[in-house]
Amino acid sequence: MLADSGRAAVHEIAQRLGMDPREAAMRLITLSGSGLPLLVGVECDPNGIRRALANAAAYGNYMGPPASGPHAVHQSGPHHVSGPHQVPYAPQNPVSQPFPAQQPPAQPQATWGPPQSAGWVRADQPQPRPVSRTGKIGSALEADSLEGARLSIQLVEFVDPADFLFTAAGYKLAEGERAVVVHTEITNTSQVPYTSLPDMYLVLVTKTGETVTKAPVSLSSRPAHKLGVQPGETAGGHTVFVLPETTDVIQIRWSVRPEVDFNTLVWTVED
């Protein structure tokens, strides 16, 4: 498409391809850096840029989240590749000549994570205290939910085997199976409601590295978790697992999503 047109705006390319403009810009920059005769440029509203810089200076150089719209800049600097088919970025209302591309001034503060999220930290602001993601049975560990709720999760009790609790509730184990019960308590220490089932992705990790998911049962003597935890509240519940009686459990793992991520918590089972 670029070879046919010779000149196009990033947002127009994205629209024709059905892509997000940011993804289109990133792909163009990658192609430019790979050696293709392609120039990815930017053009701006000078007065708007000056106003944004003035506002940034008034608020301590905090630039806020990435801009959007026809004057959005989605790259850290210009990428030039010489050749006969250079394609500058053209705005919706192109002018005769693009503005000269310049390197942006060095930012004095380092940042981590997307703006306005739990991972956003500036170097001139207090650093967050270290959060432990591992512990032993009885430990309380901290994590953030997908909605941004700060949670303190304590693994109160690990009952292995728990066959007597399982059969007392009217269930029957198959030959060679055993039951395990895990008691956890979740405290919502933030002002954001936690709306998920607290033990949705609570699993057992075996000595061979396999995971055992919870069984779809609840015990009358050990109530299951209920959906959600409101701000300032503590909710407890019991999770039941059924696994082969010869399987060695070495860890209990809690996550906010099916896959393991930086919020995953692990409690070690001692021999």
C-alpha positions as CSV (number, residue, x, y, z in Angstrom):
1,M,0.0,0.0,0.0
2,L,2.8,2.4,0.8
3,A,4.7,1.5,-2.4
4,D,1.5,2.4,-4.4
5,S,0.8,5.7,-2.6
6,G,4.3,6.8,-1.7
7,R,3.0,9.0,1.1
8,A,0.4,8.3,3.7
9,A,-0.6,9.3,7.3
10,V,-0.3,6.7,10.0
11,H,-3.9,7.0,11.0
12,E,-5.0,6.5,7.4
13,I,-2.8,3.4,7.1
14,A,-4.3,2.0,10.3
15,Q,-7.9,2.7,9.2
16,R,-7.4,1.0,5.8
17,L,-5.8,-2.1,7.5
18,G,-8.3,-2.2,10.4
19,M,-5.5,-1.7,13.0
20,D,-4.9,0.4,16.1
21,P,-2.9,3.6,15.0
22,R,-0.4,2.9,17.7
23,E,0.2,-0.6,16.4
24,A,0.5,0.7,12.9
25,A,3.0,3.3,14.0
26,M,5.1,0.8,15.8
27,R,5.2,-1.6,12.8
28,L,6.2,1.2,10.5
29,I,9.0,2.2,12.9
30,T,10.1,-1.4,13.0
31,L,10.1,-1.7,9.2
32,S,12.1,1.6,9.0
33,G,14.7,0.3,11.4
34,S,15.0,-3.0,9.5
35,G,16.5,-1.1,6.5
36,L,13.6,-0.5,4.3
37,P,13.7,2.9,2.5
38,L,11.0,4.3,4.8
39,L,10.8,7.5,6.8
40,V,8.3,7.7,9.7
41,G,7.8,11.3,10.7
42,V,5.6,13.4,12.9
43,E,3.8,16.8,12.5
44,C,2.3,18.8,15.3
45,D,0.3,21.9,16.3
46,P,3.0,24.2,17.5
47,N,0.7,26.2,19.7
48,G,-0.8,23.0,21.2
49,I,2.7,21.7,22.0
50,R,3.7,24.9,23.7
51,R,0.5,24.8,25.8
52,A,1.2,21.2,26.8
53,L,4.8,22.1,27.8
54,A,3.6,25.0,29.8
55,N,1.1,22.8,31.6
56,A,3.8,20.2,32.2
57,A,6.1,22.8,33.8
58,A,3.3,24.0,36.0
59,Y,2.6,20.5,37.3
60,G,6.2,19.3,37.9
61,N,7.0,17.9,34.5
62,Y,4.3,15.2,34.7
63,M,3.3,14.6,31.1
64,G,0.3,12.4,31.8
65,P,-0.9,9.5,29.6
66,P,0.0,9.2,25.9
67,A,-1.8,11.7,23.7
68,S,-4.4,10.7,21.2
69,G,-6.0,12.3,18.2
70,P,-4.5,13.8,14.9
71,H,-1.5,15.3,16.7
72,A,-0.6,12.3,18.8
73,V,3.1,11.2,18.8
74,H,3.6,7.5,19.3
75,Q,7.3,7.2,19.0
76,S,10.3,8.4,21.1
77,G,12.2,9.9,18.2
78,P,12.4,10.1,14.4
79,H,13.6,7.1,12.4
80,H,15.4,8.0,9.1
81,V,16.3,5.6,6.4
82,S,17.8,7.0,3.1
83,G,16.4,5.9,-0.2
84,P,14.3,6.9,-3.1
85,H,11.0,5.9,-1.6
86,Q,11.0,7.8,1.7
87,V,7.5,8.1,3.1
88,P,7.0,11.0,5.7
89,Y,4.1,10.9,8.1
90,A,1.4,13.2,6.6
91,P,-1.3,14.8,8.8
92,Q,-4.9,14.8,7.8
93,N,-4.5,18.3,6.3
94,P,-1.0,18.1,4.9
95,V,1.1,21.2,4.4
96,S,3.7,21.7,1.7
97,Q,6.7,20.7,3.8
98,P,6.8,18.6,7.0
99,F,8.3,20.1,10.2
100,P,12.0,19.2,10.6
101,A,12.2,16.1,12.8
102,Q,14.1,16.8,16.0
103,Q,15.2,14.6,18.9
104,P,13.0,15.2,22.0
105,P,14.8,16.6,25.0
106,A,16.0,14.1,27.5
107,Q,13.5,13.4,30.3
108,P,15.0,14.1,33.8
109,Q,12.8,11.6,35.5
110,A,12.6,7.9,34.8
111,T,9.2,6.2,34.8
112,W,8.0,2.7,35.0
113,G,4.6,1.2,33.9
114,P,1.7,2.8,32.2
115,P,0.6,6.3,33.5
116,Q,-2.2,6.3,36.1
117,S,-1.7,2.7,36.9
118,A,-0.2,0.9,39.9
119,G,3.0,0.5,38.0
120,W,3.5,4.2,37.4
121,V,6.4,5.6,39.5
122,R,8.5,8.7,39.0
123,A,12.1,8.9,40.2
124,D,11.4,12.1,42.2
125,Q,8.5,10.4,44.0
126,P,8.7,8.0,47.0
127,Q,9.4,4.4,45.7
128,P,6.9,1.8,46.7
129,R,7.9,-0.6,49.4
130,P,8.9,-4.1,48.3
131,V,6.1,-6.6,48.2
132,S,6.8,-10.2,49.0
133,R,5.1,-12.7,46.7
134,T,6.3,-15.8,48.5
135,G,5.8,-17.2,51.9
136,K,4.9,-20.2,54.1
137,I,1.6,-21.5,55.4
138,G,0.2,-18.8,57.7
139,S,1.8,-15.9,55.8
140,A,-0.2,-13.0,54.4
141,L,1.0,-11.8,51.0
142,E,-0.1,-8.8,48.9
143,A,-1.4,-8.5,45.4
144,D,-3.4,-6.2,43.1
145,S,-6.6,-7.3,41.4
146,L,-7.3,-6.6,37.7
147,E,-9.6,-3.8,38.9
148,G,-6.8,-2.2,40.9
149,A,-7.9,-3.4,44.4
150,R,-5.1,-3.9,46.8
151,L,-5.5,-7.3,48.5
152,S,-3.8,-9.0,51.5
153,I,-4.2,-12.8,51.2
154,Q,-3.4,-15.1,54.1
155,L,-3.1,-18.8,53.7
156,V,-4.6,-19.8,57.1
157,E,-4.7,-23.5,56.9
158,F,-3.6,-26.4,54.6
159,V,-5.3,-29.7,55.5
160,D,-3.7,-32.7,53.7
161,P,-5.2,-35.2,53.7
162,A,-8.8,-33.9,54.3
163,D,-10.6,-37.2,53.5
164,F,-12.6,-37.1,56.7
165,L,-13.9,-33.6,55.9
166,F,-14.7,-34.7,52.3
167,T,-16.6,-37.8,53.3
168,A,-18.4,-36.1,56.2
169,A,-20.0,-33.7,53.7
170,G,-21.5,-36.7,51.9
171,Y,-19.0,-37.0,49.0
172,K,-17.1,-40.2,48.1
173,L,-13.5,-40.5,47.0
174,A,-12.5,-42.9,44.3
175,E,-9.9,-45.6,44.9
176,G,-6.5,-44.0,45.1
177,E,-7.7,-40.5,45.6
178,R,-7.4,-38.1,48.5
179,A,-8.9,-34.7,49.3
180,V,-7.1,-31.5,50.3
181,V,-8.6,-28.4,51.8
182,V,-7.0,-24.9,51.7
183,H,-8.4,-22.1,53.9
184,T,-7.6,-18.5,52.7
185,E,-8.7,-15.1,53.9
186,I,-8.7,-12.0,51.7
187,T,-8.6,-8.5,53.0
188,N,-9.4,-5.6,50.6
189,T,-7.1,-2.8,51.9
190,S,-8.0,-0.3,49.1
191,Q,-11.0,1.8,48.1
192,V,-11.7,-0.3,45.0
193,P,-14.1,-3.3,45.2
194,Y,-12.8,-6.7,44.4
195,T,-15.4,-8.3,42.2
196,S,-14.0,-11.8,41.4
197,L,-14.2,-15.1,43.2
198,P,-11.2,-15.1,45.6
199,D,-10.1,-18.7,44.8
200,M,-10.9,-18.7,41.1
201,Y,-7.2,-19.4,40.2
202,L,-6.0,-21.0,43.4
203,V,-4.1,-24.1,42.5
204,L,-1.9,-26.8,44.0
205,V,1.6,-27.3,42.5
206,T,3.0,-30.8,42.6
207,K,6.6,-32.0,42.9
208,T,6.6,-32.8,39.2
209,G,5.5,-29.2,38.3
210,E,1.9,-30.0,37.5
211,T,-1.0,-28.0,38.8
212,V,-4.2,-29.2,40.4
213,T,-7.3,-27.0,40.1
214,K,-10.1,-26.9,42.7
215,A,-12.9,-29.4,42.8
216,P,-16.5,-28.2,42.1
217,V,-17.6,-29.0,45.6
218,S,-18.2,-27.2,48.9
219,L,-18.1,-28.6,52.4
220,S,-20.8,-27.8,55.0
221,S,-18.1,-27.7,57.7
222,R,-15.8,-25.6,55.6
223,P,-17.8,-22.9,53.7
224,A,-16.6,-21.9,50.3
225,H,-15.6,-18.4,49.2
226,K,-18.3,-16.0,48.1
227,L,-18.0,-13.6,45.1
228,G,-16.2,-10.3,45.8
229,V,-14.7,-8.5,48.7
230,Q,-15.7,-4.9,49.4
231,P,-13.2,-2.1,50.4
232,G,-12.1,-2.6,54.0
233,E,-13.7,-6.0,54.4
234,T,-12.1,-9.4,55.1
235,A,-13.6,-12.6,53.6
236,G,-12.6,-16.2,54.2
237,G,-13.3,-19.4,52.5
238,H,-12.2,-22.9,51.9
239,T,-11.1,-24.5,48.6
240,V,-11.3,-28.3,48.0
241,F,-9.0,-30.3,45.8
242,V,-9.1,-33.9,44.8
243,L,-5.9,-35.5,43.6
244,P,-4.1,-38.9,43.5
245,E,-3.1,-40.0,47.0
246,T,0.5,-40.5,45.9
247,T,1.0,-36.9,44.6
248,D,3.3,-34.7,46.5
249,V,2.1,-31.1,46.9
250,I,5.0,-28.6,47.3
251,Q,3.2,-25.2,46.8
252,I,-0.1,-23.4,46.9
253,R,-0.4,-20.7,44.2
254,W,-2.8,-17.8,43.9
255,S,-3.2,-15.6,40.8
256,V,-5.6,-13.0,39.5
257,R,-5.7,-14.6,36.1
258,P,-5.2,-18.1,34.6
259,E,-1.6,-17.5,33.8
260,V,1.2,-16.7,36.2
261,D,2.2,-13.0,36.3
262,F,3.9,-10.5,38.7
263,N,0.9,-10.6,41.0
264,T,1.1,-14.4,41.5
265,L,1.5,-15.5,45.1
266,V,3.2,-18.7,46.2
267,W,3.1,-20.5,49.6
268,T,5.6,-23.3,50.2
269,V,4.5,-26.5,51.8
270,E,7.1,-27.8,54.2
271,D,7.8,-31.5,54.5
